[in-house]
């Protein structure tokens, strides 16, 4: 994945785009449909590109754009690494514990 120039996720439904964040951690940006889950894991124009759901031509054009524009690809890559760095399993566990504690105190 580290050697890839772009991750393409053509899913039409996601709970969360974990594969996008994993690719981001290695400096690979993502191109995906603008659907729930993926719009949460891809920051459009910052860590990757989102295109309208089901628009195959827009998806192809976004892929071509990332592959052909070195400056864009490098900027997305830098931002993707920073974005992925904001996530950790420890932080996730802490936030989940807060939710559990809140629910059981109610």
N, C-alpha and C positions, 0 to 999 in steps of 0.2 A: 504494500500500500504506500509506503514511503516514496517509492519511485513513480507512482501514478501522478498524473497531472490533474486529474479530476475524478471525483466519485459521482456516478450518476445513479440517482435513486428515483425510478419512475413509478414508485408506489402511489396508489390512489387513496390509500388509507394507512396511517401509522399511529401508534400510540405515542411514540417518541422515536426520533431518528437516531438511535444509539450508534448505528454504523456511520452516520455522518460525523458525530462527535469523535468517534474512534479515528476516522480518517483525518479530521481536523487536527487531532493531537499529533499527527505525523506530518502536518503541513499540506495535506491534500484538501482542497475545497470541494464543495458539493454543488451539484446542479440537480434540482428536484422540482416536482410539481408543488404548487402552493396549496397544500392541504394540511389539515390539522395534524399536529405532530411534526411534520417536516417544516412547517413555517415557524415552529418553535425551536427547532434545532439548527436551521439555516437562517442566518441573518442576511436577508436579501441585499446584495450589492456590497456586503461587508465581509462575510465569510464564505459566500457562495451566491448562486443565483437561483431564484424561484421563477417559475413560469406558470401560466394558467393551467389549471387541472385539465388533463386530457389533450392538451395542445401539443401534439407530437412534433409539429414543425417548429414551434417555439422552443421545445426541449432541445431539438437538434441544433437550432441556431445558438442557443445558450452554450451548448457544449463546444461548438465551433468557436464562439467568442472567447471562451476561456482558453482553449487550445491555441488560438492564433494571436492572442494579445498577451505578450510576455509581462508587460507592466501590470495588467489586471490580474493575471495569474499569480504573480509575486505578491501583490497587495492582498489578495484574497488569502493566500497561503499564510502570510504573516498574521493577519487578523484571525484566521482559523486557529492557529496555534494558541494565541492569547485567549480566544473564546473557549477552546477545549480545556485550557488550564484553569478555568473558573469552576470546573466540575471535579468532584472527587467522591469516592464511595463513602469516605468518612463524613463529608459534609451532607451527603444524601441521607445517611443513617441518622445524623443529628437532627436534620429537618423532619424526617419521618417520626422520630421519637417525640418531637415537639407536637406533631399532629396527634399521635397516640395519647400523649399526656393530656392534651386539650380535650379530646373526645371522652376520655374516662373521667375527667374532672367535671364534665358537663352534667 
